[in-house]
Amino acid sequence: MPAAVTPQRHEVPGVVAFAKLLDDLLARSMEVKSTPTIEPALQKADFGDLQDQLARVLVVPGASEENGVGSTIQNKAQQFAIIETAVRDVFSNLIATTPIESPDFVKVWNLFDLLTVLSDDGKCDPALLFWLVEELLDSQTIAGCRKIFDFLESRRERITVKHFKQKQLVILRSCNELLRRLSRAEDTAFCGRVFIFMFQSFPLGDKSSVNLRGEYHTENATVFDDLSAKAEETPEQMDVDSQTGAKETESKSQPKAVSFDAKKPAQNDQPLEPDALYPLFWSLQETFSQPKRLFDPAHLSEFKRGLEATMTSFRAIQSEQGQRPPKAVDEAQRGFKRKRADVEESDLANSYNPKYLTSRDLFELEMSDISFRRHILVQALIIMDFLLSLSPKTKEKLASNAQNKSVIYLGQVLTEEDTKWATEMKKTIVDKYLKHGVDGPYFSRMVETVLARDKNWIRWKSENCPSIELPAVSPEIFDEAKKTAQRTTTKKRLRATPMGSLPLGFLDDGDDERAMKKLKAPERYSLPELESFKGKIADDDFDMGMAKDNQAKAAIVESKASKSWRALRIAGKSRLALFDKIDDPEKIDAIFEEPVDVDESEAAEEAANSENVPGDKRPIILSGPPGAGKATLFQLLASRRPGAFTHVPRHTTRKPQEGEADGKDFHFVEKLAFNVLRDGDALLEYTTIDEVDYGTSRKALEAVVEGGKVPVTFMDSEAIQQTRDLGYSARTILILPPSKEVLEERFQKAEKGGLAADALGKAAPYWEEDSKLKDGFDLVLTNEELEATFKTLEDYIYGKAEETKLTNGKPDDEAAADRADTAMDDAPVEAPQETQEPQEAKEADEAEKPAEAQEKEETEETVEEAKADEAKETS
């Protein structure tokens, strides 16, 4: 075809001149860009002084005969026609002689770059570049179109930034024509590139493909088999085929056939047979392509029945496929081998089919494919959103701004029952079906995201597509913003005294003598008198009640708070005890009162008490049977030596009995707390009696010693032995009653026979001849006469007795001989004994009482002591 190869030159002088210039510019571009690739793009500077060259070329020489001088072409249409004609001649020659795979095809890319420069400068028609691209796409194969699109994608921002309104129709037409040529199944990626190019080129609010009238693609009809007519036909050839290929069909169809009768369906209703489900299933496509059919109640009921039957079958298939790996089934269906890596890289989301086949023979196989089921489920989700858009609640939201009546269907409102069904069906599809499979959660989230974003576009479309672009900023607003930014960032002249700062005049040199006097002023270093704040605070209280506004009141409150704080700081040095009288922080009048002096008698008493403390502050442990007089001796010791001795009660896990106080009789603790003390070695001794724990705290004894006093505690022989085994340093004293006969007689006289029997039973081991219970004690006392026993105990504690194991100042054998004839002072007796008491005992209250009263009190005291011992030491 020589005519197609020979360049077509026109006789128009302007076209000839520009064609020559165009050849020169292309030759220059080949020198600048030596690589035969799309990149890099040529810039305006690469073509030299293009403005002057065009000015010289676009001149009509023949115009001088009429006007006398040459004139530049002013008609833009004529100029555009000259350039377009010359460019088309060169372009046609290039694509006719140079294949797109050839390195010389770079001239076409250079020509497109030149047209981009001319278009931006307004020298040619803005759409000329895309006219040529459209022709080039029509002349190339799919492989060539991919390369052309490489050029368009690399220059997209540059070729669409200016004069887009003149170019948008050509871009849209070219892309749509290319999409018609592409196969959605084989060229999926290339189709995506085309769509992305259009999405990036066109503004977000462009109405070119909005479908404002809401028309549906009803031409997409789905045709499927009529089973009733097919059942009447019984071709004889099928029998022959079935006999000859029965085994082959059985072996090949086994892995890909899917039964609708699942053993364990998700719901009670059973799935339909394939022949019964087939027409219901494919009839849904008619509703999917024309949702307005659902406005008819009969069609809506039929659609609900078909969709529910489909969901039931899907559930049965999912239950059956859950018992075997889905990828193995998918591999068997495809019938070819692939490597494991290729299988793992395959993604169900990438599979695409333009239209599924509707043959009855393929129905069960298609239903077993998860991609097919997901395709139907997404269609159902879209229809559910369409139905929910007709609910009264959604209608109410759209009523205020709705303008496009073609897509809001004013006369159609979904009933409450149908709304509830659509809501539940949508939730079921998402939760029980879309999330099924290995990548089910990801696929479900992706679909929900797309549909949620689509709702925004539906609302925008129902509002008649208002502009979503902000208007350009006016020059006045831009200038004002620019001036404001300059004023903010401009360096300003500094003030002599910046705002918010103090003047620095005090740094100037002044009179030294005067300055020294100011420094020596008493108010600079001495604290103000506390009383000076009393009147100031009272004045603030008065002014607060007279304040006219909240601002004045806030200032007074702040002033009063400052004065109160300073007054409290001064009072804290001398009147800290008065702070306990302050109940309200707003009223601190109590600190202005005169402090009361400490009672001198209390100070003297504390001084006297410190003299009563013995030199040996080791803990004292009193032991002995009930009724021996331990508690009475301790009471005498505490009363006659005040402030020197402190009783340390034992810890126990039992509940307090009537008359007992925590910390006085026992420390009552929980079982868990007692176990913590025991496991932490915090107890000197412990024992368990009748499921009740008893023990003495080591820290309690040490705390009393650290406080400058001597701790006194009561223990039985077993507890003392535990203390000795631990090596604890303490003084142990054993107190014994006189004799069992006297002790029993006195308990009987006090009508406390039950207590006497218990006390005698516990005291009996101490009176046995071979008893070793008295061994190891620092002091053993037989409480025959109270004052004498107390005197011996006191002398031992204060270090006045040299002998440690005495019994009322006598050896043990003499004391044993006298036990039968002596009486216990703190047990019931027939008559009080007349003894010569020391001067200290005569000053006691018991010595001043009548004999009868003293006898009665001592008898009661002995009985109470026996009760206390029974409670403390019975264990």
WOPE-V79702 format. One record per helix or strand of 3 or more residues. SS is the DSSP state (helix for helix, strand for strand). FROM is the first residue (numbers start at 1). LEN is the number of residues. Records with the same first field share a line. If there is no record, write none. Layout:
SS->FROM-LEN  FROM-LEN
This chain:
helix->2-4  13-20  44-4  50-8  61-7  76-22  103-18  128-12  142-13  156-5  164-18  188-14  227-6  237-8  246-8  274-16  291-5  297-25  326-9  340-6  348-3  360-8  370-19  392-8  416-19  440-23  475-15  505-3  512-9  522-4  531-16  550-22  576-6  589-4  600-13  630-11  671-9  698-9  717-9  740-10  753-15  786-12  812-7  839-4  846-3  851-23
strand->619-5  645-3  650-3  666-3  683-7  692-6  710-5  730-7  779-4
